[in-house]
Amino acid sequence: MKKELMDILVCPMCKGELELTVEEENEREIVTGSLHCAKCDIRYPITDTIPNLLPPE
């Protein structure tokens, strides 16, 4: 995931701001980490550079 996406990404549940946590990154993008919504207290994983923003069931 490219860091520039943080300017447009919002929580799919409440449209709140997401906080980025980086576990691994290379020179171009974030490889693993997570996006956390403080309003909903939901964490969305980033795996193999792809953020999984599917709402929990």
PyMOL commands that set and color helices and strands:
alter all, ss='L'
color gray80, all
select helices_A, chain A and resi 3-7
alter helices_A, ss='H'
color red, helices_A
select strands_A, chain A and resi 18-25+30-37+42-47+50-51
alter strands_A, ss='S'
color yellow, strands_A
deselect
rebuild
show_as cartoon
